[in-house]
Amino acid sequence: MHICHVLQQGLEEQKKLLDEIKELRGQIEDIETVSEFMNKKIEAERRLVEIVDGLTVLQKECEGRKLNFKEELLQYLGGKEKDWEFGFDEDGYVVKIRRADAHYEVPLKNINLNFLFLDHLESLDLSNTNLNSVNFNKNNVSNLNLDNTNVFFPFFDLGQFRNMEFLNLSYAKVDKLILNNNNNKLKSLVLYGCKLKEEVLDVSEILNLEILDISETYVKDVKFENPNLKELYMENTKLSRKKLDISELYNLVRINIEGSDISELYISKDQEKKIKDKKLQISVSESQSLIS
């Protein structure tokens, strides 16, 4: 993956040239005599033309390197160009790798991936692949989708992902999921079908959480006091509790408890009104009761 380092060198050279422009402009401002000003101005303008020409060449090279880097990534990942989407920031660094269409499986060329060299990577979607393991810079990634992969985590510590906002571990194998108040940027936690060994899932400290999906998991209990929670999915769960009180989830717009062991769902008068106004969607089985 040497093309990444070549691209970085080009970007560093571009930065040096821009710094030189700034320095030349500063020198002009410090000149006192007219003759000094004219001589410096002519020299600065000449050098400025050289720099602009150099930047134009660098920008063209950068675009070419992006294309080459995309080819390198495609070769590393496997599949065809239509299978993947890549995003670059304004400086040419890779910030996004995602499946173009996750409805079909793409066999990876390498089932153990290493993206540590991508320091600016923010969004990583490897869903519906035969991935076994992946390594990347945890400080930057805000969107991680490992839905329907073969990845196994003995420990998945969300505290290491300070910028994580969207996490999808559907059908992944996770022995222990560690949550704490360091994860207050997290907005969406999707664990549908996750082979999670945790019996109690406590997300009450994740105050900005808006979407929680624990459907088809073996979680026995879930604790939430999240004022911003908008969507809650607990379909086909085997919770130990038979009653669930959601009356204080004021921002809730959708909940699904179909097929779960919950028999009674307690709602507020305001939520009852929202149901009538179609501002709150509740999915329950025939045997489950709504109590307000």
ABEGO torsion letter per residue (X at the ends): XAAAAAAAAAAAAAAAAAAAAAAAAAAAAABABAAAAAAAAAAAAAAAAAAAAAAAAAAAAAAAAAAAAAAAAAAAAEEBAAABBBBBBAAGBBABBBBABAABBBBBABABBBAAABAABABBBABGBABABBBBBAAABABBBABGBABBBABBBAAABAABABBBABGBBBABBBBBAAAAABABBBABGBBBABABBBAAABAABABBBABGBABABBBBABAABABBBABGBBBABABBBAAABAABABBBABGBABABBBBBAAAAAAAAAGABBBBBBAABBBBX
